[in-house]
């Protein structure tokens, strides 16, 4: 059976297209993988910042509670009555 030059040409063209798409997909996958690594690093940094922020908010809440208690104590002294014995 003689070889068909048209079929060989078509097969070569399809092979080239397949290889081009495969290379493009490999590059795009590499880019996505790199971007994903960058996003993971950013999420880790944000997680640390959130933890520090939570700690600072807790400290601020405790400070506000102390200040509020001092204000109530000072007002109680000024008025001369205990607000808890109402």
C-alpha positions in Angstrom: 0.0 0.0 0.0 1.6 3.3 -1.1 2.0 6.1 1.5 -0.5 8.9 1.2 1.4 12.3 1.2 -1.8 14.2 2.0 -2.5 12.0 5.0 1.1 12.4 6.2 0.9 16.2 5.8 -2.3 16.3 7.7 -0.9 14.1 10.4 2.2 16.3 10.7 0.1 19.4 10.9 -2.1 17.9 13.7 1.0 16.7 15.5 2.5 20.3 15.4 -0.7 21.8 16.6 -1.0 19.3 19.4 2.6 20.0 20.5 2.1 23.8 20.3 -1.0 23.6 22.5 0.8 21.3 24.9 3.7 23.7 25.2 1.2 26.6 25.7 -0.6 24.6 28.4 2.7 23.8 30.1 3.6 27.5 30.2 0.2 28.6 31.4 0.2 25.8 34.1 3.6 27.1 35.2 2.3 30.7 35.5 -0.8 29.5 37.4 1.4 27.5 39.8 3.7 30.5 40.4 0.7 32.7 41.0 -0.8 30.2 43.4 2.4 30.1 45.4 2.4 33.9 45.5 -1.2 33.9 46.7 -0.4 31.3 49.4 2.4 33.6 50.7 0.1 36.6 50.8 -2.6 34.6 52.6 0.1 33.5 55.2 1.1 37.1 55.7 -2.5 38.3 56.0 -3.2 35.5 58.5 -0.3 36.7 60.7 -1.5 40.3 60.4 -5.0 39.2 61.4 -3.6 37.4 64.5 -1.7 40.5 65.5 -4.8 42.7 65.0 -6.9 40.3 67.1 -4.3 40.6 69.9 -4.3 44.4 69.7 -8.1 44.5 69.7 -8.2 42.3 72.8 -5.7 44.6 74.5 -7.7 47.6 73.5 -10.9 46.1 74.8 -9.2 45.4 78.2 -7.9 48.9 78.3 -11.4 50.3 77.6 -12.9 48.1 80.3 -10.3 49.5 82.8 -10.9 53.0 81.8 -14.7 52.6 82.0 -14.3 51.1 85.5 -12.2 54.1 86.5 -14.7 56.5 85.1 -17.6 54.8 87.0 -15.5 54.9 90.2 -14.7 58.6 89.8 -18.3 59.5 89.0 -19.4 57.4 92.0 -17.1 59.4 94.3 -18.4 62.6 92.8 -22.0 61.7 93.3 -21.5 59.8 96.5 -23.6 56.8 95.6 -22.7 53.3 94.5 -24.4 52.6 91.2 -24.6 48.9 92.0 -26.9 49.4 95.0 -29.7 50.8 93.1 
